[in-house]
Amino acid sequence: MSNQKPKRILWLSSDHMRYDCISAYGNGGIHTPNLDDLANHGVNFHQCYCQAPVCMPSRASFMTGLYPQQTGVTNNGYCLSPDFRPFASYSFKAAGYQTAHIGKLHVQPHDNYDFDPRPHHAYGFDSFWLAEARGCYEDAWMTWLRGRYPEHVDKLRVPRVLDRTDDEKLGRVIDAPVETTHSSWVSHVGKNFIQTHRQTNLFMHLGFHNPHPPLNPTSAAFAPYQSAAIPLPHFGYEEWKDKPEPLHDMLKSRETWTHTDLVEYRRYFYALVTELDLAIGSLMRYLKQENLLDDTLIVFMADHGDLCGDHSMTHKGASYYDEIMHTPLIFHWPAGLGQDRRDMCGLVENVDILPTLLEIAGGSIPAPVVGRSYAQAIMAGLQPDFRSDVFAYEEPGSAMLRTERFKYIRYNSTGGEVLYDLDLPEHEVVNVVNRTEYRDALHEMRERMLCRALQAGRSNQERLFDY
C-alpha cells in the first residue's frame, strides 16, 4: 500500500443516517448500491458511535475532535465560535490542502437564517456553499435550483422548521427529477469544484441533509419501496413502564401513531437514503471516469441516526438508543487502503475521525484534540487499539456510556438511571437497573461514566503558567 497522502479528501456527512441503512451491512430491505460499493471496497468501522443524540453538538464534536462539553455546543441552538480551534478546515489548510464546504454544516443555528443580513460564518473554509436544510430557506441550493430547474422549485419547498404544524407522519413523493434534490446539488457542486482544482490538494466537506425528514423523496428514489415489504420496527410491550423520566415520556411521544404509521415512516425514510445513495453514485462515477478515484480518500459517516419506528418512536433525542447513536463509518481510498473490504468491529467514536484523517493526510493533530487516530493501524492493514467504551452527552444534563456488554444512561434532572444488558434477546428494551444480579455491573458503569465525564471536560491546551 502507498505511503503517499491522498490528493483529495472528501468527507461525506449525512444526517439521521442509521448504521443499518446500508444493504451491504445486511439490510436486504434497503437499496444502496453505491454505499455498498464504498463498503465492499473500503474499511468499515462497524461500531462507531456519535457524541450527542442531536445534530449541532454531534457536528461540532466530529469537526473538532472534541466532546460537546469542550466545544460549548451541548445542544441545538448554540453557535460555535467562527474562529474556534481546532476545526477541520484550519487543520487541513495547515496540512497543505485547499478547503471547501458544500451543503449542511450546522454548527451555527439556522432557524430563519436567510432573514439575517449579516454574513454567515465560513469557519475557515476557503470556499463555502451553505445549504443547511432541504427547502426551508433561500440558500445556495435554492438559488441554484431557481436558475437550473425553476419549474420544480415549488415542489421542493417545505415550511420552515418552526412553522411546521404537522408531526411529519405522512410522507409525500415529489414529481421532480432526482437531479433537482439537495443531495444531487451537493454532489454536482463537488464535482465542479474538483474539476476546476484537479491539480490542487483538496479537503472537501460535503454535507448531505438526507435522510433527515421531512419525508419527501423524489419518485425515482421512492420507486424501489412503492410496494415493497419494509423490515418491521422492533419494540417491546409498554416499554415505558420501567423507564425513568424523561425517557418514560419520550417512549409515549408517539402514542397516537399506529403500527402502520411507523412502517410507512420507515418506507419514506428508506427512500431518502436511496436518494442520498444516488447522489453519491453520481460523484463516484465522475471520479472513476476522470481517473481520480484511486488517489481520493472518501469518508462516509453520519451525525446520528433515526429511530424509524423502533421502540415505537421516530426521529432522535436523548433516549440514546443504538438506532440513534450507532452510525456508519467507511474509509475508502484504493491507493492507500487497498480495494478489499475490511471490517473493523471494535468501539470507536465520531471524534476519532478528524485525527485519523489528519494523520493519513500527513498533517499535525492539534494538541487540544481528544479523539484517537487509527491511521497507522488501518494503513498497515491491522486492527486498531479500539476503545473499551463510548461516551455521549446532551444538555440539560443527560449522558450515555456504552461498552460491548452494557449501556448506562443517566438523567441528571431526575436522577433517573437506565441500564441495558445488551446480551439479552430483547435489545435495549428491559431496564435492569434495579435487578440484584446487576448490582456490580451498575456500580462499574457509574464509575466509568464518572471518569469519562471528567475526561470529556478537560482541556489539552498547553498550560502556559502555574497560576
N, C-alpha and C positions, 0 to 999 in steps of 0.2 A: 504494500500500500504506500501511496505517495506521502512524503513529508512536507509537501508544499501546502501553503494555506489556500483556501478556496478563493477563486477570483471574485465571486459574488456570494453573498449570504442573503437568502430570502427567508425571513421569519414570518410564517403564516400563522396568525392567531385567529381563532374562531370564538364565537360567543354562544354559550349554552350547550356546547358540543359534548355529549356524553362519551365516555370511553367506549361503550359497547355499540356506538352508532357507526361502526366500520365493519363491513361484511367480512373482511379478512381476519377479524377477531372473533368470528363465529356466529355473527348475527345474519342468518340467512334471509331475514325479512327486510333487509335494507339494501339499497342499490348504490354502491360506492366504488365503481371500478377504478377510478383514478386514485382515490385514497388507498385502495387495495394495492395498486401498483407501487405507491410510495412505501407501503408497509412491507410488501413482499420483496422489495429490493433495498430495504433500509434497516436501521437499528430501531427496534421498538422497545420503549420503556413501558412495560405493562402495568406497573404500579406507581404511576405518577399522581400526585395529589396537589391541589391548589391551596393557597394560604388564606383564602376567605371565601365564603359561600355566596358573595355578590360581586358585581363587576369591578367597581373602582378600586377597592383595596386589593383585590387579586391582581389587577393590571398594574397598579403602582408597584406591587411586590415583584412581579416577574420582569418588569422593565428596569428594576434597580438591583435585584438580588437581595432585597431586604424584606423583613417582615412588616406587616401593617403598623405595628407599634413604632417601628423605626422610620417609616415614611410619613407618619402622621395621617395617612389616609386609611381610616379604620372602618369606614362605611361609605356608601354612596353619598354624594353631596359635598364632600371635601374637595379641595383643589391642591394638587401637588404643585409646589413652587416651580415656576418655569425654568429656573436655573438649578434645580435640585441635582445634586451629585451624590452618588453615581447614578447615571441614567444611560441607557444603552447607546443613544445617539452620540453622546460625548465620548464614551469609551471606544466605540468603533471608529470615530473620527481620529482619535489619538492613535489607533492602530493602523491608520493609513487608508481608511475606507471613506468614500463619499456616501452620505447617508440620505435616505428618503423615507417618508412615511406616506402611506396611501390608505384612506378609509378610516376605520374606527381605532381610536387610541384610548379615549375615555379615562384620562387621569385628571381631567377638569370637568366640572358639571356641564351638561349640555341642554338642560331644560330651557327652551326658547332662546338658545344661544344666538340665533340669527337675528334676533331683535336688538342685540347688543352691538353698537357701532365700533367698540374697541377691538383691536386686533386680537386674534386668538393665539394662545401660547403655542409655539412650534417646538418647544422642548429640545432645542439644539439640532434639529434635523436640517440639513442643507436644503432639501426640497420637501414640501409639506402640502398634501391634499387632504383636507379634513372632511369626513362624512361619517358622523358618529352613529347614525341610525338609518333605518330604511323608510324614507318617505315622509319624515316629520318636518324637515327643515329645508330652507333654500340653501343648500350646501354645495360642495364641489360636485357630488354625483348628480344632484338635481339640475345644476347649471349645465352639465354635460348632457343630461337626458333631454332638457328643453331644446338644446341645439341639434342633437342627433336623432331623437325619437319623440318629437313634440306630441304626436298623436297618442302616445302611451303615458304621458305624464299623469293625467288624472287617475288612470287605473292604478298607478303605483303610489299615489299619495295616501297617507294614513293620518289620522288625528295625532296631534302632539301627545306626548306621554301623559301629561296632566289633564288632558281634555278627553281622554278615552273613557267612555261611560260603560262599555261592556266589560266582561270578565275574560275576554279572549277565548271564550269557549268554542265559538263557531269559526271554522276555517272557511276560506273562500279561495277559489282558484282564479288567477289573473290571466286573462286572454291577451298576453303580450309575449313577444319573443324572449327567450332566456337571455339573449344578449343585452336586454334593457336593464337587467337586475343590478342591484348594488354589488353583488359578488362578481358579476361579469365586468362591471366597471372597474373594480379594484384590479382584476386580472388584466384588463385592457390597458389601463394607465401603467401598470407594472411592466407589461411587455414593451410599450412605447418607450418607457424610461430606460429599460435595459438596452433596447435597440440604439438609442442615441448616446449611450455610455458604454459601448461594447469594450472599449479599451481601458475602462476605469474599474478599479476595485470598488465594489458596491456593497453596502449594507442596506437592505430594504425591509421595513416592517410593513406587511400587507395585512391590514386589519379588516377581516370579514365580519359583518354583522350577523350573518346566518350561523346557526339556525334559530337565533333569538326570535321569539314572537314579535309582531303579530303573525298569525298563521295564514300567510297569503302567498303561497308558491305559484309559480307560473305553470301553465298547463303541461309543458314538456317535463318539468320536474315532478309533477303530480301523477303523470301517466303510469309509472310503474306500480302505483298504490291505489289506482282507481277502484279496483275490485279485489285487491289482494288481501289475503289473510294477514293481519298485523299481530306480531308477538304480543301476548296479553300482559298487561301490567301485573305486578305481584304485590300483594298486601295481605295483612292479617286481619282477622275479625276484631273490630273495636280496638285497634292498636293504641289509641289514645289513652286507654284506661290505666295503663301502668306507667304513663309518662308524666313528668313534672311540667308545670308551666315554664316557659311559653310553648314548649313542644306539644303539649296537650292541645293547645288552641290551634296550632298550625295543622295538626292532624285532623281537625274538624273543619278546616277552612273550605273544603270542597264538599261539604255535606249535601249540597243541592245538586251536585253533579252525579249523573248516573254512570254505570259501568260503560255504557255505550259512549257517553261523552268523553270519558277518559281514553278509550280506544281511538276515537276519532281525533282527539288532540294529538295522539301519537302518530296517527296516519299523516296528518298535515305537517307535523314536526319532521317526520322522516323525509317528506318531500322537500323541506327546506334544507335538509342535509344533502340530498341529491342535487339540489340547486347549487349549493356550495361546491360539491364534487365536480359538477360540470364546469364551473369556473376554474377550478384547479386543473382540470383536464386541458382546458384551453391554454393555460400557462405552460403546462408540461409539454404539450405538443409544439408550442413555439420554441421552447428550449431545445427540444430534440431536433427540430427542423433546422435550427441555426447552429447546431453542434455546440451548444452551450451547456448542456445538461451535466456532462462529466465533471466540470470544474465549478459547478454551482451546488452549494450546500443549502438544502431546503429543510427547514424545521417546521413541523405542523404540530400545533397544540391548541389548548382552549383555556379560557379564563375560569370556567366552571361548567357544570352540566345542568341538566333539567330533569326533574322527577318523571315527567311524561306519564303520569298516572300511577307510578309505583307509590306504595304507601297511601294510595287514594289522593295524591296531591299532584300539582303541576308547578312549573317554574323552579325557583331556587329560594334560598333563605337559610336561616340558622338552625335548620333541622340537622344539618351536617351528614345526611345520608350519603352513601357512596355514589349514588346516582348524580349527586351534585359535586362532590369533592374529587372523585376519581376521573381524571381527564386523560385524553390521548397525548402521546408524545412520540414523535417519529423524527429521526435524523436520517436524511437521505443525501449522500454525496458519493457517487460512484468512484471518483478518482481517489478519494481519501478514506472511504469506509468500505469500499468494495460494493459488489452488486448482489451479494447473497443476503437473504433475510437473516437477521439476528434478533433474538428475543431475550430481553433483559427482564428478569422477574422480581428484582428487589425493590424496596421502597425508595422513591425519590420525590423531590418537591419541585414545584414550579420555579422557586428561587434558584434552583440549580442550573436552569437553562442558560442564563446570561453568562455566568463564569465559565461554563463548558464551551459555549460559543466563542467567548473571548480567547480562551486558551487555544482552541483549534485555529483561530484566526491569527495567532501569534501576537496577540495584544496582551497588555498588562491588566490583571484583575485588580480593580481599585480596592484599597485596603478596607473600606467600610463594608464591602460585600460579604455576606454571611452564607450565601449559597455555596454548594460544593461543585467543583469541576470534576467531570468524569471523562475529560478529553483524553488523557493519557491511556486510560484503560480501553476505551472504545476504539481509539486509533491503533492500538496494539492488538485488537481482536480479543480482549479479555473481558471478564465480568468485573465491573467496578466494585468498590467497597461501599455497599449500599447503606442506607440509613436503618437504624433499628426502630425508628418511629417517625411519624409525620405530624405536623402541628398546624392548626389554623385558628384564626381569631376574628371576631366581629364585634364592634361596638354595638350596643352599650355594655357589653360585658359577658360574652359567651365565648367558649373555646372548645376545641376538639383535639384529642390526641389519639392517634391510631397506630397500633402495632400490627404485626401479621395476625395475631390471635384476637386482640381486643380493641374496642373503640370506647373511649370515655369522653363524655360531654358534660360540661359544667355551665349552668346558667347562673351567673353571679347575682342577678337581681333578686332571685328567689332562693338561691342556694340549692336549686334542683340539680340532680345528677342522673346521668344515664350511663349504663354500662352494657355493652353488647358483647356476647361471646360469638365471634364470627365463625366459629366452627359448628354452631348449631344449625340444623337444617333450615330453619326459618331465619334467613339472613336479615339482621337488623330489625327484628320485629319484637322480640321479648327483652324487656329491660330487667337484667339480673342483678341490679344494684343492691337489692335487699336480700338476696339469697345468701345463706350462711356459707355455702361451699365456694362462693366467690369473694369472701372477705379479704383474703390475701391479695387476690388479683386487683380488687378495688383499691386497696392501700397502695399497691405498687403503681397503679395508673395515676392515682392522685399525686404521688411523689414525682413521677415522671413528668406530669403536666406542669407541676410547680417549677421544676427545673427548666423545662422548655420555655415556659412563660418568662422566667427570669432571663434566660439566654436571649429570647427574642426582643427584650427591651434594652439589651446592652449595645454599646457603640464600639465599633472597631476603628474609629477615628484615632489618629495619632494624638497622644496626650502631650501637650507642649510644656506644661508647667506642673509643679507639685501642689499648687494652691489655686 
